[in-house]
Amino acid sequence: MVFERQKSAKTVRASSIDY
């Protein structure tokens, strides 16, 4: 997923969007 890549850079921000 595209969000998975952002998780690596911003886990906190990605967590809000992914979950």
N, C-alpha and C positions, 0 to 999 in steps of 0.2 A: 504493500500500500504506500501511497505517497506520504501519508502521515508518519509512517514508520521511520522514514528518512529524517523528517523534522524532529522526531522523538530523540534521535541521537544528538542533535544540536540543542533542542529545547525540550527536555523531558517534561518540565513543569507545564509549559504552554501546550505542548502536544497532548499531554494527558487531558487537559480540559477539552480539547477538540476531539481527540480520539475517543475518549470515554464520555 
